[in-house]
Amino acid sequence: MKKFLLTLAVAAISQGLSAQEITLDKIYSGYYRGKGIAGIASMKNGENYLVIEQGGIAKYAYKTSQKEGNIVDGRFESYEFSDDESKIMLLKESQPIYRHSFLGKFHIKDLKSGKVISLNEGKFVQEPRFSPDGTKVAFIADNNLFYQNLDSGKITQITNDGKKNAVLNGLADWVYEEEFGHARLYDWTKNSNALVFVRSEESEVPEIYIPIYGKMLYPGEMRYKYPKAGEKNSVVSAHIYLLDSNNKTRINLDRFKKYYIPNVIQTAKADEIVLITSERIQNASDVLKVNTKTGDVKKLFTETDDKWVDTDNVTLEFMDDNSFLWSSERDGNRHLYWYNQDGKLKKQVTKGSWEVTDYYGFNPKSKEIYVQTTEKGSINKVISKINIENGKAQLISNGDGNNAANFSKNYNYFIETSSTASKPYTFVLKDGNGKVVKELQNNNDQLQKLKADNFIDKEFITIPNEAGDQMNAWIMKPKNFDKNKKYPLFMFQYSGPGSQQVSNSWDNGNALWFNHLVQKGYIVACVDGRGTGYKGTKFKKVTYMNLGKYEIEDQIAAAKWLGNQSYIDKSRIGMFGWSFGGYMTSLAMTKGADVFKAGIAVAPVTNWRYYDSVYTERFLRTPQENPDGYDKNSPTEYASLLKGKFLLIHGTADDNVHFQNSMEFSEALIQNKKQFEFMAYPDKNHGIYGGQTRPQLYQKMTDFILENL
């Protein structure tokens, strides 16, 4: 269950927007909408960058930041170059499937000849990818893998056994996509002579079905394979397809961990692919190098952990000499390690009581890597360049806030995207040493509108828990705050493993709603307790085998600490959360019933037995191995303890956290004669949006808070 960001829907600007107050009407009208720059990417020469504009894919010069025209004209959702930039693949139309996957119609334009070719004859495909030599594009259609020759237009079908809810070739199934974070499970070799792909046999995986109501006389139905904790997963295998011989062979992985194959990665060598594999318990991952000419497999090394390896957050980057960088938490923080091409450790590249949170690239001329880190504090993310040989580091971004970068191919420039909790996004062009060249875009107008309506900044503090940790927190107080007055407290959290809600970054989503509540006289606070990320593995992984136990203890401890502050009315403390946060709110209103007066749980997991195998077993093992870890932290086990006012919300078509969770919890509450409010959103998924859904949802939650807290 990946961190779920609650983005706000927008519509046309409404008339008569009230002044001096952040209202729900203003939030959902788009009145506070910010500006961004879409599709930033460097060209190969390192001197130009591209962005998606309304009229096409625009080309700009780094040195002058001036526009030099369009590469192509028209409206596109995304684009991708071939390695030599002679061709560009353009997404013209898309249809979402799950969180990452979508069906798309793609055109490929030859930028030299001007010739345009439709991929797969203009029909929908998934996960297209240029061959490194730019002469072909591989893609998936109907769960089968194909490639198309861009000169002749000829389409070659590589697999034939793909079938919905049965077999996938080169494509992740639902749980792989959701928990390993990507839908593509194939890659080209560097010489474009072979494709390596994962085949997933999911016919034995239990099937979930979801009623679809719509306006039909009889409800429709959505069916897909969903392996719940302890149940059967897809049986996966890896295969090599050689283009010259049209020959497919299965890669023999019998000597290695092979229950999951979440990653297929191209190396810098002509006839190689790396597979990352693991057993079901996910506490060890094999990094395997496959020779695609011979089929031979060599284990480079095994990454191990006494709890779990973050198989959904892998950095594996190859350099020109085929040495590579690998991310690991083995020293207690996420850092980068440098290996030679045979898997022998050369050195640990980064080190300290901070973490590497993103990797941007390696400059072979300066021997420097470019990374995003938490070295300026766990609530901040900054950008540094680090010499891979001598360890010399230089900060090249702002020193606080949340900073990300798009680098030029020669690393002479980068576009920094920055924000803080009090300043919305800016886009600044900088040189390779972090010197400002030009501000490209700011959101001063957005901030001025918010300040005119009495926008409240977050105040960052720390709160102790019973284990002696200082937990990161933020708090928002009314503008006319009086320390001698007692205020009701509304707490928000997510709390899932490795997540972060207390971040010095701009929030275009719930922060606006929280401002609305603060203006109604509430204090709003958020606390990242044990299990959350960016404070080292000890803090993050203490929840292993007991998911939910320490997290709710910390939220209760934080509520009590806040309730003891002179300005908080401890008899009026409420909580809100979505997904994992909804699970925590459900526990707060039962296990923490003496502390919390009111709670809103949206799309909550209410029993980890109902959630998917990859995520849940990573932290709890299977229900067969660890039944107490599942049952003793389930809100349904504590339904008899509910005391306060409780609002339970769920979308009926939630493919991630199934509606079943809220039905099960509702039944437990009913059988314990507990009164509560329930809202079901017809045919809405985990995000609960579309049309007027979000405005209605947030009005309902606001009314509930005003009436009950």
C-alpha positions as CSV (number, residue, x, y, z in Angstrom):
1,M,0.0,0.0,0.0
2,K,1.9,2.9,-1.2
3,K,1.6,6.3,0.4
4,F,-1.8,7.6,-0.8
5,L,-1.8,11.4,-1.5
6,L,-5.2,13.0,-1.3
7,T,-5.3,15.4,-4.3
8,L,-8.2,17.8,-4.6
9,A,-10.4,17.9,-7.6
10,V,-10.9,21.2,-9.3
11,A,-13.7,22.8,-11.5
12,A,-14.5,26.1,-13.1
13,I,-14.0,29.1,-10.8
14,S,-17.3,29.8,-9.1
15,Q,-18.9,33.2,-8.7
16,G,-19.1,35.2,-5.5
17,L,-16.2,33.6,-3.7
18,S,-16.1,35.0,-0.1
19,A,-13.0,37.0,0.9
20,Q,-10.8,36.6,4.0
21,E,-11.5,32.9,4.4
22,I,-10.5,29.6,2.8
23,T,-13.7,27.9,2.0
24,L,-14.6,24.6,0.5
25,D,-16.1,26.4,-2.5
26,K,-12.8,28.2,-3.2
27,I,-10.8,25.0,-2.7
28,Y,-12.8,23.0,-5.2
29,S,-13.3,25.9,-7.7
30,G,-9.6,25.9,-8.6
31,Y,-9.3,29.4,-7.1
32,Y,-6.1,28.4,-5.3
33,R,-4.7,26.3,-8.2
34,G,-0.9,26.4,-8.6
35,K,1.2,26.4,-11.7
36,G,3.8,23.8,-12.8
37,I,6.0,22.8,-15.6
38,A,5.2,19.5,-17.2
39,G,7.4,16.9,-18.8
40,I,10.8,18.4,-18.0
41,A,13.6,16.3,-19.7
42,S,17.1,17.1,-20.9
43,M,18.1,16.4,-24.5
44,K,21.2,14.3,-25.2
45,N,23.4,17.3,-25.9
46,G,23.0,18.6,-22.4
47,E,22.4,22.1,-23.7
48,N,18.6,21.9,-24.3
49,Y,15.6,20.8,-22.3
50,L,12.1,19.9,-23.3
51,V,8.7,20.6,-21.6
52,I,5.1,19.7,-22.5
53,E,3.1,22.8,-23.5
54,Q,-0.3,23.3,-24.8
55,G,0.9,23.6,-28.4
56,G,3.4,20.7,-28.4
57,I,6.8,19.5,-27.0
58,A,8.8,22.7,-26.6
59,K,12.6,23.0,-26.8
60,Y,14.5,25.5,-24.5
61,A,18.1,26.4,-24.1
62,Y,19.6,25.9,-20.7
63,K,22.1,28.7,-21.2
64,T,19.6,31.4,-22.0
65,S,16.3,29.6,-20.9
66,Q,14.8,30.9,-24.1
67,K,12.4,28.8,-26.2
68,E,13.8,27.6,-29.5
69,G,10.6,26.2,-31.0
70,N,8.7,23.0,-30.8
71,I,10.1,19.5,-31.4
72,V,6.6,18.4,-32.4
73,D,3.3,20.3,-32.5
74,G,0.0,19.1,-31.0
75,R,-1.4,17.9,-27.7
76,F,0.2,15.0,-25.9
77,E,0.0,13.4,-22.5
78,S,3.7,12.3,-22.4
79,Y,6.6,11.6,-24.7
80,E,9.8,9.5,-24.8
81,F,12.9,9.7,-27.1
82,S,14.8,6.9,-28.6
83,D,18.4,6.8,-27.2
84,D,19.8,8.6,-30.3
85,E,16.9,11.1,-30.3
86,S,16.1,10.4,-33.9
87,K,12.6,9.3,-33.0
88,I,10.0,10.4,-30.4
89,M,7.1,8.3,-29.0
90,L,4.0,10.3,-28.2
91,L,1.1,9.3,-26.0
92,K,-2.1,10.6,-27.7
93,E,-4.8,9.0,-25.6
94,S,-4.9,6.9,-22.4
95,Q,-7.3,4.9,-20.3
96,P,-6.3,4.1,-16.7
97,I,-6.4,0.5,-15.4
98,Y,-4.9,0.4,-11.9
99,R,-2.6,2.8,-10.0
100,H,0.3,2.7,-12.5
101,S,-1.0,0.8,-15.5
102,F,-3.0,2.3,-18.4
103,L,-3.9,1.5,-22.0
104,G,-2.5,4.0,-24.4
105,K,-2.5,4.9,-28.1
106,F,1.0,5.9,-29.3
107,H,2.5,7.5,-32.4
108,I,6.2,7.4,-33.2
109,K,7.6,10.2,-35.2
110,D,10.9,10.1,-37.1
111,L,12.4,13.5,-36.4
112,K,14.7,13.4,-39.5
113,S,12.2,12.3,-42.1
114,G,9.0,13.5,-40.5
115,K,7.4,10.1,-41.0
116,V,4.8,9.2,-38.4
117,I,3.9,5.6,-37.6
118,S,1.1,4.3,-35.3
119,L,2.2,1.7,-32.8
120,N,0.2,-1.5,-33.1
121,E,-1.9,-0.1,-35.9
122,G,-3.3,2.6,-33.7
123,K,-4.8,0.1,-31.2
124,F,-4.3,0.3,-27.4
125,V,-1.1,-1.1,-25.9
126,Q,0.7,-1.1,-22.6
127,E,4.3,-0.3,-21.5
128,P,5.9,0.5,-24.9
129,R,9.7,0.8,-24.9
130,F,12.2,1.7,-27.6
131,S,15.0,-0.7,-28.3
132,P,18.4,0.9,-27.5
133,D,19.2,1.2,-31.2
134,G,15.9,3.0,-31.8
135,T,14.8,0.7,-34.7
136,K,12.1,-1.1,-32.8
137,V,9.5,-0.7,-30.0
138,A,8.4,-3.5,-27.7
139,F,4.9,-3.4,-26.2
140,I,2.2,-5.5,-24.6
141,A,-1.3,-6.1,-25.9
142,D,-3.8,-8.5,-24.4
143,N,-1.2,-9.8,-21.9
144,N,1.2,-10.7,-24.8
145,L,4.6,-9.3,-25.7
146,F,5.2,-7.9,-29.2
147,Y,7.7,-5.7,-30.9
148,Q,7.3,-3.5,-34.0
149,N,10.0,-2.7,-36.6
150,L,9.8,1.0,-37.1
151,D,11.3,0.9,-40.6
152,S,9.0,-1.7,-42.1
153,G,6.1,-1.4,-39.6
154,K,6.1,-5.2,-39.2
155,I,4.7,-6.4,-35.9
156,T,6.2,-9.6,-34.4
157,Q,4.2,-11.5,-31.7
158,I,6.6,-13.0,-29.1
159,T,4.1,-14.7,-26.8
160,N,0.8,-16.3,-27.5
161,D,-0.6,-17.6,-24.2
162,G,-1.5,-14.2,-22.6
163,K,-5.0,-14.3,-21.2
164,K,-7.0,-12.1,-18.8
165,N,-6.9,-13.4,-15.2
166,A,-4.7,-16.2,-16.3
167,V,-1.3,-15.4,-17.9
168,L,0.6,-12.1,-18.3
169,N,3.8,-11.7,-20.3
170,G,6.1,-8.8,-19.5
171,L,3.4,-7.2,-17.5
172,A,2.9,-7.0,-13.7
173,D,-0.2,-8.5,-12.1
174,W,-2.3,-6.3,-9.8
175,V,-0.3,-7.0,-6.6
176,Y,3.1,-6.6,-8.3
177,E,2.1,-3.3,-9.8
178,E,0.6,-2.0,-6.5
179,E,3.4,-3.1,-4.2
180,F,6.6,-3.2,-6.3
181,G,5.6,0.1,-7.9
182,H,5.6,-0.5,-11.7
183,A,3.7,-2.3,-14.4
184,R,6.5,-3.3,-16.9
185,L,8.3,-6.6,-16.3
186,Y,10.6,-6.8,-19.3
187,D,13.6,-5.0,-20.8
188,W,15.8,-4.9,-23.9
189,T,19.4,-5.9,-23.8
190,K,21.8,-3.0,-24.6
191,N,22.5,-4.4,-28.1
192,S,18.8,-4.6,-28.9
193,N,19.2,-8.3,-29.8
194,A,17.1,-9.8,-27.0
195,L,14.2,-9.1,-24.7
196,V,14.0,-10.6,-21.2
197,F,10.6,-10.8,-19.7
198,V,8.7,-12.2,-16.7
199,R,5.8,-14.6,-17.3
200,S,3.1,-14.6,-14.6
201,E,0.8,-17.5,-14.3
202,E,-2.1,-16.3,-12.1
203,S,-4.9,-18.8,-12.9
204,E,-4.6,-20.3,-9.4
205,V,-4.7,-16.9,-7.6
206,P,-8.0,-16.3,-5.9
207,E,-10.3,-13.8,-7.7
208,I,-12.0,-10.8,-6.3
209,Y,-15.2,-9.4,-7.8
210,I,-16.6,-6.0,-7.4
211,P,-20.2,-5.0,-8.3
212,I,-20.5,-2.1,-10.7
213,Y,-23.8,-0.3,-10.3
214,G,-23.9,2.6,-12.8
215,K,-27.3,3.1,-14.3
216,M,-27.7,-0.5,-15.4
217,L,-30.9,-2.6,-14.7
218,Y,-28.7,-5.4,-13.4
219,P,-25.3,-4.5,-11.8
220,G,-22.2,-5.3,-13.8
221,E,-19.1,-6.8,-12.3
222,M,-15.3,-6.3,-12.2
223,R,-13.2,-9.4,-11.7
224,Y,-9.5,-9.6,-11.2
225,K,-6.9,-11.7,-9.4
226,Y,-6.0,-10.5,-5.9
227,P,-3.8,-12.6,-3.7
228,K,-4.7,-11.8,-0.1
229,A,-2.3,-12.5,2.8
230,G,-1.4,-16.2,3.0
231,E,-3.1,-17.0,-0.3
232,K,-1.6,-18.2,-3.6
233,N,0.4,-15.7,-5.7
234,S,1.2,-15.7,-9.4
235,V,3.8,-18.4,-10.3
236,V,6.5,-16.4,-12.1
237,S,9.3,-17.4,-14.5
238,A,11.9,-15.4,-16.5
239,H,12.4,-15.9,-20.2
240,I,14.8,-14.8,-23.0
241,Y,13.6,-14.0,-26.5
242,L,16.3,-13.7,-29.2
243,L,15.2,-11.6,-32.1
244,D,17.6,-13.1,-34.7
245,S,16.4,-16.6,-34.2
246,N,12.9,-15.9,-33.0
247,N,13.7,-18.3,-30.1
248,K,12.4,-18.2,-26.6
249,T,14.1,-20.0,-23.6
250,R,13.2,-20.1,-20.0
251,I,15.9,-18.9,-17.6
252,N,16.8,-21.5,-15.0
253,L,16.5,-19.9,-11.6
254,D,16.3,-23.1,-9.6
255,R,19.4,-22.3,-7.6
256,F,18.2,-18.9,-6.5
257,K,15.4,-17.2,-4.7
258,K,12.6,-17.0,-7.2
259,Y,9.2,-16.6,-5.6
260,Y,9.0,-13.0,-6.7
261,I,10.8,-11.5,-9.7
262,P,10.0,-7.8,-9.3
263,N,12.8,-6.2,-11.4
264,V,14.2,-6.7,-14.9
265,I,17.0,-4.2,-15.5
266,Q,19.3,-3.5,-18.5
267,T,23.0,-3.4,-17.8
268,A,25.7,-1.5,-19.7
269,K,26.9,-4.6,-21.4
270,A,25.6,-5.9,-24.7
271,D,24.3,-9.3,-23.8
272,E,23.2,-9.0,-20.1
273,I,20.2,-8.4,-18.0
274,V,19.9,-8.2,-14.2
275,L,17.0,-9.8,-12.4
276,I,16.2,-9.1,-8.8
277,T,14.4,-11.9,-7.1
278,S,13.2,-12.8,-3.6
279,E,11.5,-15.5,-1.6
280,R,8.0,-14.9,-0.3
281,I,9.1,-13.5,3.1
282,Q,11.0,-10.7,1.4
283,N,13.9,-10.6,3.9
284,A,16.5,-11.4,1.2
285,S,16.9,-10.4,-2.5
286,D,19.2,-12.1,-5.0
287,V,20.8,-9.8,-7.6
288,L,21.3,-12.1,-10.6
289,K,23.2,-11.4,-13.9
290,V,21.9,-13.2,-16.9
291,N,23.9,-13.8,-20.1
292,T,21.3,-13.7,-22.8
293,K,23.5,-15.5,-25.3
294,T,24.0,-18.5,-23.2
295,G,21.3,-18.3,-20.6
296,D,23.8,-18.6,-17.8
297,V,22.9,-17.0,-14.5
298,K,25.4,-15.6,-12.0
299,K,24.5,-14.4,-8.5
300,L,26.2,-11.1,-7.9
301,F,25.2,-10.9,-4.2
302,T,22.3,-11.4,-1.9
303,E,20.9,-8.4,0.0
304,T,19.6,-9.5,3.4
305,D,17.8,-8.0,6.4
306,D,16.5,-9.6,9.6
307,K,13.1,-8.0,9.0
308,W,12.5,-7.0,5.3
309,V,14.3,-5.7,2.2
310,D,12.5,-2.8,0.5
311,T,12.0,-4.5,-2.8
312,D,9.7,-1.7,-3.8
313,N,12.4,1.0,-3.4
314,V,15.4,-0.4,-5.3
315,T,18.2,1.7,-6.8
316,L,20.3,-0.2,-9.2
317,E,22.2,2.0,-11.7
318,F,24.9,0.8,-14.1
319,M,27.9,2.9,-15.2
320,D,29.7,2.7,-18.5
321,D,32.2,0.1,-17.2
322,N,29.3,-2.0,-15.9
323,S,30.1,-1.3,-12.3
324,F,26.9,-0.3,-10.5
325,L,25.4,1.5,-7.5
326,W,23.0,-0.3,-5.2
327,S,20.8,1.1,-2.4
328,S,20.8,-0.6,1.0
329,E,19.7,-0.1,4.5
330,R,22.3,-2.4,5.9
331,D,24.0,0.2,8.1
332,G,20.7,1.5,9.6
333,N,20.0,4.2,7.0
334,R,19.4,4.0,3.2
335,H,22.7,4.6,1.5
336,L,24.4,3.8,-1.8
337,Y,27.1,1.1,-2.3
338,W,29.4,0.8,-5.3
339,Y,30.0,-2.7,-6.8
340,N,32.2,-3.8,-9.6
341,Q,30.6,-5.7,-12.5
342,D,31.2,-9.0,-10.9
343,G,29.3,-8.1,-7.7
344,K,32.2,-7.4,-5.5
345,L,31.8,-4.4,-3.2
346,K,34.1,-1.6,-4.0
347,K,33.0,0.9,-1.3
348,Q,30.1,2.4,0.5
349,V,29.6,5.7,-1.3
350,T,27.3,7.6,1.1
351,K,27.3,7.4,4.9
352,G,25.8,9.2,7.9
353,S,22.7,9.5,10.1
354,W,20.6,10.5,7.1
355,E,19.2,8.8,4.0
356,V,19.5,8.8,0.2
357,T,16.0,9.3,-1.0
358,D,16.6,9.6,-4.8
359,Y,19.4,9.1,-7.3
360,Y,19.7,11.3,-10.3
361,G,22.8,10.1,-12.1
362,F,26.6,9.9,-12.4
363,N,29.0,12.3,-14.2
364,P,31.9,10.3,-15.5
365,K,34.0,13.4,-16.1
366,S,33.8,14.7,-12.5
367,K,33.3,11.3,-10.9
368,E,30.3,12.7,-9.1
369,I,26.9,11.2,-8.3
370,Y,23.9,13.4,-7.9
371,V,21.4,12.5,-5.1
372,Q,18.5,13.7,-3.0
373,T,19.0,13.2,0.7
374,T,17.7,14.0,4.2
375,E,21.1,15.3,5.4
376,K,19.5,18.6,6.5
377,G,17.0,16.9,8.7
378,S,14.4,14.2,8.2
379,I,11.6,16.6,7.3
380,N,13.7,18.1,4.5
381,K,15.0,16.8,1.2
382,V,18.0,18.4,-0.4
383,I,20.2,17.8,-3.5
384,S,24.0,17.1,-3.3
385,K,26.7,16.0,-5.6
386,I,29.2,13.5,-4.2
387,N,32.6,12.4,-5.6
388,I,32.4,8.7,-5.8
389,E,36.1,8.2,-5.2
390,N,37.0,10.6,-2.5
391,G,33.6,11.2,-0.9
392,K,33.8,15.0,-1.2
393,A,30.2,16.4,-1.2
394,Q,28.6,19.7,-2.1
395,L,25.1,20.8,-1.4
396,I,23.7,22.4,-4.6
397,S,20.0,22.9,-3.7
398,N,18.3,25.0,-1.1
399,G,19.2,23.9,2.4
400,D,15.6,23.3,3.6
401,G,12.3,22.3,2.3
402,N,11.6,19.6,-0.3
403,N,13.9,19.9,-3.4
404,A,13.9,17.7,-6.5
405,A,16.0,18.0,-9.7
406,N,15.9,17.4,-13.4
407,F,19.6,17.4,-14.6
408,S,21.0,18.1,-18.0
409,K,22.7,15.1,-19.6
410,N,26.1,16.7,-19.1
411,Y,25.2,17.8,-15.5
412,N,26.1,21.4,-16.3
413,Y,22.6,22.5,-15.4
414,F,19.5,21.3,-13.5
415,I,16.0,22.5,-12.9
416,E,15.2,22.6,-9.2
417,T,11.6,22.1,-8.1
418,S,11.3,23.4,-4.5
419,S,8.8,24.0,-1.9
420,T,8.4,24.4,1.9
421,A,5.3,24.1,4.1
422,S,4.9,27.9,3.8
423,K,6.0,28.4,0.2
424,P,4.4,26.7,-2.9
425,Y,6.4,25.3,-5.7
426,T,9.1,27.2,-7.6
427,F,11.0,26.0,-10.6
428,V,14.5,27.4,-10.8
429,L,17.2,26.8,-13.5
430,K,20.6,26.4,-11.8
431,D,24.1,25.5,-13.0
432,G,25.9,22.4,-11.9
433,N,27.2,24.1,-8.7
434,G,23.8,25.2,-7.6
435,K,24.1,28.9,-8.8
436,V,20.8,30.4,-9.9
437,V,20.6,31.0,-13.6
438,K,16.9,32.0,-13.8
439,E,13.6,31.4,-12.0
440,L,11.4,29.8,-14.5
441,Q,8.1,29.6,-12.6
442,N,6.8,30.5,-9.2
443,N,3.5,30.4,-7.4
444,N,3.5,33.8,-5.8
445,D,-0.1,34.5,-7.1
446,Q,-1.3,31.4,-5.4
447,L,0.4,32.3,-2.1
448,Q,-1.0,35.8,-2.2
449,K,-4.5,34.5,-2.7
450,L,-4.1,32.2,0.3
451,K,-2.5,34.8,2.5
452,A,-5.3,37.2,1.6
453,D,-7.7,34.6,2.9
454,N,-5.6,34.2,6.2
455,F,-3.7,31.0,5.3
456,I,-2.1,29.4,8.4
457,D,1.5,28.1,8.2
458,K,2.4,24.8,9.9
459,E,4.6,24.9,12.9
460,F,7.1,22.0,13.2
461,I,7.7,20.5,16.6
462,T,8.7,17.1,18.1
463,I,6.6,15.1,20.6
464,P,7.9,12.3,22.8
465,N,6.5,8.7,22.8
466,E,6.7,6.2,25.6
467,A,9.8,4.6,24.0
468,G,11.8,7.8,24.4
469,D,11.7,8.8,20.7
470,Q,11.1,12.3,19.6
471,M,8.4,12.1,16.9
472,N,8.2,14.6,14.1
473,A,5.0,16.7,14.2
474,W,3.4,19.8,12.8
475,I,0.6,21.9,14.3
476,M,-1.7,24.5,12.9
477,K,-3.2,27.1,15.2
478,P,-5.9,29.7,14.6
479,K,-4.6,33.1,13.4
480,N,-6.0,34.8,16.6
481,F,-4.5,32.0,18.8
482,D,-4.9,32.6,22.5
483,K,-2.7,30.4,24.7
484,N,-5.2,30.9,27.6
485,K,-8.1,29.5,25.6
486,K,-9.0,25.8,25.1
487,Y,-9.2,24.6,21.5
488,P,-10.6,21.3,20.1
489,L,-7.8,19.2,18.4
490,F,-8.2,17.5,15.1
491,M,-5.4,15.0,14.3
492,F,-4.4,13.7,10.9
493,Q,-2.0,10.9,10.1
494,Y,-1.2,8.1,7.7
495,S,1.4,6.1,9.7
496,G,2.1,3.4,7.1
497,P,5.6,1.7,6.9
498,G,8.2,4.1,5.5
499,S,5.7,6.9,4.9
500,Q,5.9,10.5,5.8
501,Q,3.3,13.2,6.5
502,V,5.4,15.5,8.5
503,S,7.4,17.1,5.7
504,N,8.6,20.6,5.1
505,S,6.9,20.7,1.7
506,W,3.9,22.3,0.1
507,D,0.6,20.5,0.3
508,N,-1.9,21.5,-2.4
509,G,-4.3,18.8,-1.0
510,N,-5.5,18.5,2.6
511,A,-3.6,21.4,3.9
512,L,-6.2,23.7,2.4
513,W,-9.0,21.8,4.1
514,F,-7.1,21.9,7.4
515,N,-6.8,25.7,7.0
516,H,-10.6,25.8,6.6
517,L,-11.0,23.8,9.9
518,V,-8.4,26.0,11.7
519,Q,-10.4,29.0,10.6
520,K,-13.5,27.4,12.2
521,G,-11.7,27.3,15.5
522,Y,-9.8,24.0,15.5
523,I,-6.2,23.2,16.1
524,V,-5.0,20.6,13.6
525,A,-1.9,18.5,14.1
526,C,-0.1,15.6,12.5
527,V,2.4,13.2,14.1
528,D,4.7,10.7,12.4
529,G,5.2,7.9,14.9
530,R,7.2,4.7,14.8
531,G,7.0,2.8,11.5
532,T,7.3,6.0,9.4
533,G,10.2,6.8,7.2
534,Y,13.4,8.9,6.9
535,K,14.5,8.4,10.5
536,G,16.5,5.2,10.0
537,T,15.6,1.6,9.9
538,K,15.4,1.1,13.7
539,F,12.5,3.6,13.9
540,K,10.9,2.3,10.7
541,K,11.2,-1.4,11.3
542,V,10.3,-1.7,15.0
543,T,6.7,-2.5,13.8
544,Y,7.7,-5.7,12.2
545,M,5.4,-8.6,12.9
546,N,3.1,-6.3,14.9
547,L,1.8,-3.8,12.3
548,G,-0.5,-1.3,14.0
549,K,0.5,-1.9,17.6
550,Y,3.2,0.7,18.1
551,E,1.7,3.0,15.5
552,I,-1.5,3.4,17.5
553,E,0.4,3.6,20.8
554,D,2.3,6.6,19.4
555,Q,-0.8,8.3,18.2
556,I,-2.5,7.9,21.5
557,A,0.7,9.1,23.3
558,A,0.8,12.1,21.0
559,A,-2.9,12.9,21.6
560,K,-2.3,12.7,25.4
561,W,0.7,14.9,25.2
562,L,-1.1,17.5,23.1
563,G,-4.1,17.2,25.4
564,N,-1.9,18.2,28.3
565,Q,-1.0,21.5,26.6
566,S,-2.7,24.4,28.2
567,Y,-4.4,25.4,25.0
568,I,-6.0,22.0,24.1
569,D,-9.3,20.8,25.3
570,K,-8.5,17.2,26.0
571,S,-12.2,16.2,26.0
572,R,-12.4,17.3,22.3
573,I,-9.8,15.4,20.4
574,G,-10.6,13.9,17.0
575,M,-8.7,11.9,14.3
576,F,-8.9,11.5,10.5
577,G,-7.1,9.1,8.2
578,W,-7.4,7.5,4.8
579,S,-6.3,4.0,3.8
580,F,-3.6,3.0,6.4
581,G,-4.6,6.2,8.1
582,G,-8.2,5.0,8.2
583,Y,-7.0,1.8,9.8
584,M,-5.3,3.9,12.4
585,T,-8.4,6.0,13.0
586,S,-10.4,2.9,13.5
587,L,-8.0,1.7,16.1
588,A,-8.0,5.1,17.7
589,M,-11.8,5.1,18.1
590,T,-11.7,1.6,19.7
591,K,-8.3,1.0,21.5
592,G,-8.0,4.7,22.1
593,A,-11.7,5.3,22.8
594,D,-10.9,7.1,26.1
595,V,-8.8,9.7,24.3
596,F,-10.6,10.4,21.1
597,K,-14.1,11.9,20.9
598,A,-14.6,11.7,17.2
599,G,-13.0,10.0,14.2
600,I,-13.3,9.7,10.4
601,A,-11.9,6.6,8.7
602,V,-11.8,6.6,4.9
603,A,-11.2,3.4,3.0
604,P,-9.6,1.7,6.0
605,V,-8.1,-1.8,6.2
606,T,-9.9,-3.3,9.1
607,N,-8.3,-6.7,9.1
608,W,-4.9,-7.4,7.4
609,R,-6.1,-10.8,6.4
610,Y,-8.2,-9.0,3.8
611,Y,-5.2,-7.1,2.3
612,D,-2.8,-8.2,-0.4
613,S,0.0,-10.7,0.1
614,V,3.1,-8.7,-1.0
615,Y,2.5,-5.7,1.2
616,T,1.1,-7.4,4.3
617,E,3.5,-10.4,4.4
618,R,6.5,-8.0,4.0
619,F,5.7,-6.6,7.5
620,L,3.7,-9.4,9.1
621,R,4.7,-12.7,7.4
622,T,1.7,-14.9,6.6
623,P,-1.4,-15.3,8.8
624,Q,-0.5,-18.9,9.1
625,E,2.9,-17.9,10.6
626,N,1.8,-15.0,12.7
627,P,-2.0,-15.1,13.5
628,D,-1.6,-12.8,16.5
629,G,0.1,-10.2,14.4
630,Y,-3.1,-10.0,12.3
631,D,-5.9,-10.5,14.8
632,K,-4.6,-8.6,17.8
633,N,-4.1,-5.4,15.8
634,S,-7.5,-5.6,13.9
635,P,-10.1,-2.9,14.8
636,T,-12.8,-5.5,14.4
637,E,-11.4,-7.2,17.5
638,Y,-12.0,-4.1,19.5
639,A,-15.4,-3.0,18.2
640,S,-17.0,-3.3,21.6
641,L,-14.7,-0.5,22.9
642,L,-16.2,2.2,20.5
643,K,-17.4,5.2,22.5
644,G,-17.2,8.4,20.5
645,K,-18.7,9.6,17.2
646,F,-17.4,7.6,14.3
647,L,-17.8,8.2,10.5
648,L,-16.8,5.3,8.3
649,I,-16.4,6.0,4.5
650,H,-15.6,3.7,1.6
651,G,-15.9,3.5,-2.2
652,T,-17.8,0.4,-3.3
653,A,-15.4,-0.2,-6.3
654,D,-12.2,0.1,-4.3
655,D,-9.8,-2.3,-6.0
656,N,-7.1,-1.7,-3.4
657,V,-8.7,-1.8,0.0
658,H,-11.8,-3.7,-0.7
659,F,-15.3,-2.6,0.5
660,Q,-15.3,-5.9,2.4
661,N,-13.1,-4.2,5.1
662,S,-15.7,-1.7,6.0
663,M,-18.5,-4.2,5.8
664,E,-16.7,-6.5,8.2
665,F,-16.0,-3.7,10.6
666,S,-19.6,-2.4,10.3
667,E,-21.0,-5.8,11.2
668,A,-18.7,-6.0,14.3
669,L,-19.9,-2.6,15.4
670,I,-23.6,-3.6,14.8
671,Q,-23.3,-6.8,16.8
672,N,-21.8,-4.8,19.6
673,K,-24.8,-2.4,19.5
674,K,-22.6,0.5,18.5
675,Q,-24.0,3.5,16.7
676,F,-21.9,5.1,13.9
677,E,-22.3,6.9,10.6
678,F,-21.5,5.2,7.3
679,M,-21.1,6.6,3.8
680,A,-20.7,4.5,0.7
681,Y,-19.6,6.1,-2.6
682,P,-21.1,4.1,-5.5
683,D,-18.6,2.8,-8.1
684,K,-15.7,4.9,-6.6
685,N,-12.2,3.4,-6.2
686,H,-9.6,4.0,-3.4
687,G,-9.4,7.7,-4.4
688,I,-13.1,8.4,-4.1
689,Y,-13.2,11.2,-6.7
690,G,-15.0,12.1,-9.9
691,G,-17.6,14.8,-10.7
692,Q,-18.8,16.4,-7.5
693,T,-17.7,13.5,-5.3
694,R,-14.8,15.2,-3.6
695,P,-16.7,18.4,-2.8
696,Q,-19.6,16.4,-1.3
697,L,-17.1,14.1,0.6
698,Y,-15.2,17.0,2.2
699,Q,-18.5,18.9,3.0
700,K,-19.8,15.8,4.7
701,M,-16.6,15.4,6.7
702,T,-16.5,19.1,7.6
703,D,-20.1,18.9,8.9
704,F,-19.4,15.8,10.9
705,I,-16.4,17.6,12.6
706,L,-18.4,20.7,13.3
707,E,-21.3,18.7,14.8
708,N,-19.3,16.2,16.8
709,L,-16.0,17.9,17.8
